[in-house]
Amino acid sequence: MTFRKSLALFFSHMIAVSARRMVVHESLAAAPGSFVSQGPAPATDMLTLRLALAPNNIAGLQAKMMSISTPGSSEHRQWLSADEVKSFVKPSSATTFAVMKFASTHGLNATVISPHEDWVSITLSVAQANDLFAAQYQVYSHPSMSNTITRTLSVSLPPELVGHIQVIHPTTAFLKPGSRTGSTTGHVQHNKRATPPSCDTSLASGVMTPACLQSIYGIPATPATQSNNALLVTAYVDQSAQKADLEQFLELLRPDVDPSESFTLLSLDGGNDPQNPSDTKDDEANLDIQYTAGIATGVPLKFLSVGGDFATGLLDTTTFIHGLEDPPTVVSTSYSLSEESFGFTLASKICDGYLAIGARGISLLFSSGDGGVRGGHDDISECKNNTFVATFPNSCPWVTSVGSTIGFGPETAVNFTGGGFSNYFPIPSYQSDAVAGFLETLPTDFQGTFNSNGRGYPDVSLQGVNFQIVLGGEVTGVGGTSASTPAFASIISLINDQLIAAGKPVLGFLNPFLYYYASTALTDITAGHNSGVCPVSTVAFNAGVGWDPLTGSGTPIFDQLLAAAMGVAAPGSYNDTNAVHTSGAVVDTVSALSDDSATGTDGSNGLVRKYGPVIIGLLSGNLVLLLILVILGVGQHIRRGGTARQSSKYAPVKLREEDSMSKMAPYDVE
């Protein structure tokens, strides 16, 4: 054997040993969807990588969030300051030192790029990135993309960074530019004057307008008065909001509002808002800004235009808001993609960013998607695939996910309303009883495959069909959960306006509040099937009594939501945090006492679960009745000879080991 061959073998062995010491951080078996590799990325190409540093106490922030957002807690709505949030999120000195030392050792300049000091940026060649992180960066194309992206199917960490680095981006995230939830349900014939004969969008002639929404949900038209109550509308994938179209929209459909009222433009990552009177491609941005202006009367509006790719845009939106001294009180976002497009580590880090935002008293609302149970929309080829697809960011437990309804008398779930269960995030405690109740209604031979241990979405819903907007100077109809979301966000802004005027803290993170008051402040939607573009016979979920993964806990009743927010006891609910609450705790208590563990159903064929909250709500002061129910329940418990418990009969989608629910346990904080 020649010296050269011996040397080659030696170095090959050393490389192999080094590779074995690396710890796989995240990997994919293959590029998702229609992404196709065009070969290895040129070794000399430069990459800018973002490294997410592990926070020092994210579990502590999760616990704090549940305490300050749950009605009845002694800390309820005592939102945190920016510095208080940072004290939980900022990496430990050991983590910062480890990352900075690693960068310095390899001749890299690590620049802190976030207010919480939990993101750093490094620039290096493809060759060095491959070497340092045991990656194989390749160039990928996609039929819907005019450009290519550089990604790797696997990324690893050296031992000294394990536990200190949460995310390296971009690595394994494959997101298509231009994908969004804001699909239209089809443009109606253009006309200059739209005088709707009806607000019932289940009829061919029905259209949805601000006046319709005000009538259906009792939303006031009275202008807001508080200047420190901004509503922020986010825009991605080159969407622009046209001021001329907004002015015309207000003239046509809110003639009582000054049409010159507009929005403040904010820009991030090179985003802009070019004004083109003939533009007809920006339906999403115009829908969002027109219905926030049309519903949140007098609320200061801000429009954040975010450039670049969607994943980076979401990351930078969180750090942007983290850095604001005077942040908005509500943020509305109408964009999402499948969870698997992001990958577990990136989705988790973005979700933690939303946790940090919500802890400051900011309500985050996201559309639930327009593909029913199958994630994206307009893909009929997926109709025979009964493995349901979760979408993100709306599956994050720290945001409020909004679904869509249609018609009234009765109002029902529309077929496209996105709904399901996360494969990344477990069921949060605020919805555990609600989700358990829904799972019990599914037949044992249900053919859909989903993660029954996952966070369920949406949380709430609102009309979402044939919203009249002005686009390129013409009136047209659009729809989707991206229509429902800005309208629901506007309701929250109007409630916040009255809270601030009364000297009370804003609503902030909404979900514990919404589930707590669901039985009195939301209208339960009990009909609908979310098969999306697929035939109605396709496997999907059905709406029913209580929470369901089509419409959540229901649609808003403005005056009841306002009364609950102001601290006025709503009918059928309690203010005492130690009492049994009709919004969730009663359902859990009654079902636990009457559960038949042998059959997996309650001992009265579901009647106790269905009507128990109503009975107790109507007789909320009757301690004798409550005592009787407890005695009966204890008797059943003794007769069964075991503990009261609820168990799911449905097997979750198998997750990768690193994605297991056990790693996300801190979300389930009581």
N, C-alpha and C positions, 0 to 999 in steps of 0.2 A: 504493500500500500504506500503510495507516495505521500510526501509531507503535506502537499496541498489537499489531498483527499482526507488525510487525518485531521487537518485543521478544519476542513469543512464539516466533518462529522462532529468534531468537538463543539464548534459553534452551533450546529444543528441541535446537539444535545443540550447545550446551555439555553438555547431558545425554548426548547421543549420543556425544560425544567422551569424556566421563567414563566412559560405559559400555564404550566400546571399550578403555579403559585397564585395566578390571577383568579379572582372570584367573579363568576358570571353575575352581572348586575341585571341585565334584561336581554331577552333574545326572542327571535321569531323563527318559526320553522321555514317560512317563506314570506315573500312580500305579499301584502294583502291585495285583494281585489284585482284590478287590471294593471297594477304597476309591473313594469318589465325592466329588468336590468339591461343596461347598455354596456356593461363591462366595468372593470375597476376604475375608480376615480383617479385621475392623474396624480402621481405622488407629490408633485410640486404645487398642486392647487392648495390654496390657503383656506382654512376653516376657522370660523369664530364659534367657539363652543361656550355655552352657558352652563355653569356648574351650580346646582342648588345645594346649599349647605344645610345639614340637618339642624332643625331648631333645638333650642335647649330644653323646651318644655311644652311641646304641642299638646300632650295629654292634659296638662294643666289648663291650657287655653280652652280645650274642648269642654272640660268640666265647668270652667267659669262661664263659658257661653251658655251651657244648659241652665245654669243657675240664674243668669241675668235675663234669659229669654223666656223662662217658664212662669206663667201666671201663678200667683200664690207664693212664689219664692220671696224671701225677705230682700233679695237683691234685684227683684224684677225691674228691668229697664234701667238699671244703673250701668249704662254703657261705658266702655273703657275709653280712655284717651289714647292717642297715637303712641305715646311713650309707654303706657301700660301694656298695650298690645305688643310693642317691640320687646318688652321685658320677657315675654313668653317665646317670641319667634326668633330673636337674635341668636345666632349660633354661639355655643360655648367657646371660651378662649382656646380650649384644646382642639376643637373642630377647626376653628379659624387658623390656628397655628399649623395643623396637619396639612391643610389645603395649601396654605401659602408656602410652606416648606417644600411641598411636592412641586409646586409651580417653579419656585426658585431653583430647585435642584436640577430641573430640566430646562432651564433657561427661558422660562415663560413669565410673562408679566400678567398677574392676576389682578383684575380691576373690579372693585366692588361696584355693582350697578343697581342696587336696590336700597330703599330707605331702611329696611330691617337688617341690612348687611348679610342677607341670606342667599344672595345671588352674586356670583363673580363671573367674569368673562375672560377667556383666554383665546389668543389667536395663534394657530400653529399649522403646519403643513399636513396634508393628508397622510403622508408617510409617518410623521411623528404621532399623529392621532392614532393610526393603526397600531403603532408600536406601544404607546403608553397605555392604551385601553383595550388591547387585544381585539381590535375591530378590523373589519374589512369593508371600508367605505367603497360603495359603488354608485354609479350614476343611473338613476331610474327615470323612466318616462311613463306617461299615462295618456290614454287617448283623449282625455278632456283637457289636458294641459299643453300649452304652447311651449313651456319651458321644461327643463329637467330639474331633478332634485338629487342631492347627494345624501345617501343614507347607508346605514349598516344594519345587518340582521342580528348582530350581537355586539354587546359592549360589556366589558369587564372592568373591575377595579383592582388595583394592587392592594395587598393587605393593609397597608398604612392608611388607605382612604375608606376602607369598609366601615360603615357606621357614621362616617362624616359626610359622605356625598349621597344625596337623595336622587338627583337627576343629572344626566348629561344630555344636553339638547343642542343641536339635533342629532339623534342617533337612530332609534327604532320607530319613531312616529312617522306614519305615512298618511298625510292629510291632503286631500285634493283641494287646490285653490278653487274658489267659486262655489263650493258646497255650502248650503245653508238650509235652515228649516223653513225659510220664508217662501215656500212655493205658493203660487196662486192657484185658485180652484178654477181658473179659466176667466178670461176677460169677457165682460158683457159688451154689448154693442155701445160704442162711444156715443155720447150725446152731451151737449153743452149744459143742459139743465136736467137734473135728475130729481124728480118729485116722486118719492117712493110711495106706492099705493099701500104698502104694508111692510112691517118690520119682520114678518114671519119668513125667515130665509129657508124654511122647509118647502115653501111654495116657489114656483118658478119666477113669480113676479116680486118676491120678497127681496129687499135690500136692507143692509145694516148701515146706520148713520149714528152720529153722536146723540141725536135726539132719541133714537130707538134705544140705545144703551142706557141713557138717562131714565127712560120710561121703564124699561125692563127691570133694572136693578136699583131704581130710586136714587140715582146719582144727582146731586144738586148742580145747578148751573151757576150758582152764586160764586163770584170770583174769590179765589184764595187771597189772603192778605199778608202772608209772611214771606219776607224776602230771603230768609235763610233756610229755605226749604226746596232746594233745587232737585229737579228730576233729570237724571242723566240717561240719554239714549245712546247706546253704543252702535257702531257700524263697522263692519269688516268687509273683506273681499271687494273693495273699490266701490262701495255703495255711497251715493251722495243724496243729500236732502235738498230739494229745490225750494228756495224761498218764494218764488213766484207761484209755484203750485200750492204751497201752504197758504199764501194770501188768498188765492182763488177758492181753495177748500173752505176757509173760514167764511168768506163772503157767501158761499153757497149753502153751507151746512151749519154754520154757527154765526148767523148774521148779527147776533147780540154781542159778539166779541170784536174788538178792534182788529181788523185784518192786518194791520201793520205789526202786530205783535209777532215776534219771531223767536229765534233761538240763538244762543251763544255757541260759536264754533270752537271746539278744542281739537287739536291734532296730535297724533302720536305715531311714531315709526313712519313718518313720511306720508301719513294720511292727509287727504285734502277733501274739499267739498266744492268742486267746480260747478258753476251755475250755468246750465244749458237749458234754456226754455223748451227746447224740442226733445229733451232726453226722456226716453220711455223705458230705459232698462233698470232704473233704480227704484223699482216698485217697493222693495223692502224698506229702504231708508225713508221713503216718502210716506209709506203706510205708518211706520213707527212714529215719525215726528208729527204727522197730521192728527193721529188719534191720541197722542199725548196732549197736543195743543187743543184738540177738540173736546177732550174729557176733563183734563186737569186744568180747568179754567183758572187763569191767573197765576198758575204755578210757574216759577222760573224754569225754563227749559235749557238744557245744554246738550249739544250733539258732539259726541266724540268719534272722530273719524280715525280709524286705526289702519295703517298700511301693513304691508308684508304678509307673511303666511299666517294662517288662522291660529295655529298653536302658539307661535311667538306673540301674536297679537293678544291672545288671552292672558298670557304671562305678563306682558307689559302693561295691560290694562290693570291687573291687580297691583303691580308695583306703582303704577301711576296714582291710583286711588289711595294706596297706603301713604303716599307722600303728600297728599293734599291736607292743608291745615283746615280748610273749610270745605269738607267733602259734601257731595249730594246726600240726601236722605234716602233716595230711591234710585236704583239703576235697573233699566229695562234692556234685555238682550234677546234677540230673536234668531240666534244662530246656534247650530250644534252639528255634531257628526257622531258616528258610532264610537262607543267607548274604546273599542279595540284599535281604532285609528290612532288614538293617543298613546296607548300603552298604559300599564298600571302606574308606573312611577311618575310619569308626567301628569296624568290625570289626578293622582293623589296630591301632587305638589300644587297644582292649580286650585284644587279643592281646598287645600289648607290656606291658600291665599284668600279664598272667599270667606273662610272661617274668620280670618283676621279682619276682613272688611266688615263682616256682620257684627263682630264684637264691638265695633265703634258705633253701632246703632244705625247701620245702613241696610236697607232692604234690597236684596238682590232677587230679581225675577227673571226666569228663563223660559222660553217656549219649550214644550215637551217633544216637538218633532211632528212631522206630517206624514209619517209612514205607518201609523198604527203600531202594531206590535213588532214590525219588521224594520225599525230604525229609520233608514232613509225613505225617500218617497219616489214615486214614478218608476219603480223597478218591478214590473209584473213578473219578471223571471224568478223572483223569490217567493212567489205565492205558494209553491209546494214545499217550501222549506219551513218546517215547524219549529226550528230553533230560533227563538225570538231574539231580536237585536236591541240591546240597550244603547241609549244615546247620552252624550255628554256635551256640555257641562251640566245639563239639567238633572242628571242623576246624582250629582254631588249633594250630600245631605244638608249642606249649609246654605243652599239656595232654595227658592220657592219655584217649583215647576208648574207651568200653567198649560192646561189642556183646552180643548175646544168643544163647544156645543152648537146645536142648530135648533131653530124654531122655538116655539113656546106654546104651552097648553097641550101637551107637556113639552118642556125643553129636554132634548135628548143629546147623548154623546154623538158627535159626528164621526163618520167612519175613519177619517184620517187622523184623528187625535192620537198623538204619540203616548204610549203608556206601557209600563212593564216594570222590570226589576233589574237593578244594577248587578253586574258581575264583579264589580270592584269594591263597592261600598256596602256594608251590612245594614240591616234594618236599624235605624236610629230609634231610641227609646220613645220619642214623641209620637211615633206612628206604629209602634209594635202591636198594640191592641187592634188598631184599624186594619193593618195588614193581615193579622191572624184571622180577623173576622172574615175578610175576603177569601182567604185561602180555604176556609172551611166550607165555602159555598161551591167550590170547584168539584166537579164530578171526579170520582177516583180514576176514571178512564180518560181524563183530559189529555189531549194529544199534543199540546204545546210543551216545548222544553224551555225552561227558564230557571233562574236561580231564586228559589223560594226563600232563601236567607238574605236576599239583597234588598237594598233600599228601594221602596216602591215609589213610582211617580206616575202621573202628576200629583200635586198636592191639592190644587184647586182648578177651576175651569171657568170659561166665559164664552159667550158667542164668538164664532170664528169663521162665518161664511158670508161671502158677498159684501164685504166692507166697501163702501163707496169712497174712493180717493180721487184726487186729481193727479194725473200723470202726463207730463208733456202738454199741459193745457187742456186735457180732455178728462172727463169723468169716466171712471172705469171701476169694475168690481174685482176685488182680490180677497183672498182668505187664507186661513192657516192658523196654527197655534201662535204664529208670529203676529196675527191680528189680535188675538185674545190677550197676549202678554202686555203690550203697551197700554191697553185699556185697563187691565187689572192693576198695573203699576200706577196708573193715573188715580185710581180709587184710593190706593194706599197714600199717595201724595196728598190728596184732599183731606184724608183723615189726619195725616201728620200736620197739615196746616192748622186744623182746629186744635190738635194737641198742643202745638207750640203756642198758639194764641191763648190757651188756657194755662200756660206755664208748666205743661207736662212733657215728659220725654217722648220722643218719637217711637214708632213701632219697632224699628230695627229688624233683627232676624225674626221672620214672621212665623215659622212653622209651628213651634210649640203653642203659640197664641191661636193659630188657625185651627189646629186639631183640638185644642181645649174648648173652643167655642163653636166647633163644627155643627153641633146639633141645633144651635139657635141662630147663628150668624151666616150660615150657608144653606142654600137650597140643595138637598140631595137629588142627584140626577140618577134615575134608576133604569134607564133604557138606552140601548146603543150597543154597537159591536165594532171594535176598532180593527177591521181587516185591511184598512188603507185602500190602495188601488185594486186590491184583490177582490174576488167575488165574495158576497156576504156569506157564502157557505164555507169560506176558508177558515181554518182554525185561528181564533183570536179570542180576546177577552170580551166578556159581556158586562155592561154596567148593571148595578144592583143596589140594594139597600145598603147604605153606609159607604165607606171608602171603597173605591175601585180604581184599577189602573187604566182608566179612560178619562174620568173627570175628577179624580181625587175625591175630596170631601164635598165637592159641589161648587155652586156658583154664588156670588156675593149678594148679601142683603145689606145695602149700604148703611141704613140707620142702625141695624143690629151690630154690625162691625164697629161702627162709631161708638155706640153705647158701650160695647165691651172694651174698646180702647180707652174710653174716658173713665172706666172703672165703675160704670153703672151696671148692676147685675142684670144679665140678660135672662129672659124667662127660661126656666129649666136648668139653670146653671148655678154654681156656688162660687162665692168669693173666697171661702175658707180653704186654704191649701191642704188642710187635713181632711176635708170632706170628700165625699164621693162625687165625682164630676160626670155629668151626663155626656160630655164630649168624648170621653174615652175610658176613664177609669171605671165607670159603671159597667160599660160593656165588658171590660176585662174581669171585674169582680163577679158579676153575675154569671158569666160563662165559666169562670174558674170554679164557682160553687156548684154549678149544675152540669159540669162536664162529665161525659160518659167516656172514660178513657178506653173502654173496650171498642167503641165504635168510632171514636174520634169526633163525635158530635155532642151537642149539649143534650141534657136529659129530657128536653121538651121539644125535640125536633126543630130547634132554632128559635122557638117562640120567645124564650127568655132573653136570648141575645137581641132579638129584633125589637121586642116591646118593653124589656126591662128598663132601658134608659128613659123611655117615655113615661112609664108608670112612676118611676122614682122622681123624675123631673116634675111631674104634675103634683106629686105629694112630697115635695122636697123638704118640708118641715116636719114630716111625720116620722118621728124617731121610733114609734112603736112598729110601724110597717117595716122600717129598716131592720129593727131587731128581729122581727119574724123571719125576714129573708135570710139574715145571718144564721139564725138557729136552724132553719131548713137546710141551708148550705152546709153547715157543720155536720148535720145529721147525714147528709149524703156523703160527705167526706169520710165520716166514720164507717158508714156502710161499705164504701169502696175499699177501705183499709189501706189508703195510700194518700199521697199528697195531691192537691189540685194542680194540674199542669195543662199546658197546651202544647201540642206537638204537630208539626207539619207532616203531611203524608207525601209531600212532593220532593223528589230528589233534585238538588241544585245542579246546574251546569257544572261540570268538572272544571276547576280552575287550576292554573299552574300553581306549583307549590308556593312560589313567592307571592302569589296573588290571594292566598287563602284568607278567609274571613277572620281567622284568629289574629292576623297581623293588624286588623283594623278595629279590634275590640274597643279601643278608647272612644270610638264614636258613640257606643251604646252606653251613655252616661245617664244615670237616673237623677 
